[in-house]
Amino acid sequence: MDRLLRWNRIAARSGLWLGGAVMTAAALLIGFDILLRVGFNRAIDGADELSRFALATATTWSLAGALLERAHIRVDTAYVRFPRPAQIMADMVGLLAFLGCFGLVFAFGLELVIQSAHAGARSASALQIPMIYPQTLWLCGLALLLVCGLVLLLACARLLIARRFAEVHDLIGIKSAEEEVAEELSHTPAATAPDRQETAS
């Protein structure tokens, strides 16, 4: 199970990198389009449409990484007052609801892709991009989310059976304020030597 979770995190992190790369490419394209408009009174046909495709693709490919990093927004006003067993139950119900919601989105998205393929749908811009391509990329990101989420659910179920509640919380629980502070401090670069010498003087 540890190996499966490790591969799960690798896949989710790869999705984050892909989403970031797509958004970076879109930002560069938009920046270049703005330069052409300002400097040469010209424009890149379909730049706005490509950026929309990039945003949709980057979003779905980043969802799995956000799930594993516990970065999705959750309201914890009452949660923090629950005893640990109730918190874990709420976490499991929340994960099941999350996967159920995105399972429905995936099902309707798959139907959309099939319809686009049968109809030969194309974008309304001058590029006339076959819609099946960006839609399939978008759908693959949702598939990655569901696979990673199901692996996470299976891992939590096994940990619950073994009564390893603290590890379940570490996988799907809401981050406490102390955890968030410790995480931020771990990413803070240490003071440089000149700074330490200046402080000492």
C-alpha positions, 0 to 999 in steps of 0.5 A: 500500500505504501508503494501504491500511495507513492506512485499515486503521489508521483502521478498527482505531482506529474499532473500538477507539473503538466497543469503548470506547464500548460498555464505557463504556455498560455501566459506566454501566448497571451503575452506575445499576442498583447505585444503584437497588438500593441507594437504591430497592430496584429493579433494571433487568431484564436489566442483567447480560445487556446487560453480557455482550453489551457485553463480548463485542462490545467484545472482538471490536471491539478485537482489530484495534486490538490487532493493529495496535498489537502489543499482544497478549501474546507470549512472547519468551524465545527470540525475542529471541535469534533473528537478524532473519531468524528473528524475521521468520519467527516473526512471519509464522508467528505472524500466519498462525496467529493469523488461522487460529485466528480464521478458525475462530472466525469460521466457527463464529460465522457458523454460530451466527448462521445457526442463531439466525436460523433458530430465532428464538433469544431471550435467557433474560432478561425482555428476550427479545432476539433473539440474532441482534443481539448475535451479529451485532455480535460477529461483525462485530468478528471480521470486522474483525479478519480483514480488517485482519489480511489487509491486514497480511499482504499488506503484510508479504509485499510488504515481504519481497519488497522485502527491507525487513525492518525495516519488516516488524518494525515492523508485526508484530514483538514490541516491544523493551523500548526501543520500549516505553519510548520509547512510554511516554515519548512519552505522558508529559506534559512538566513544567509551567513551575512545576515547572521553576521550582521545580527551578531554585530 
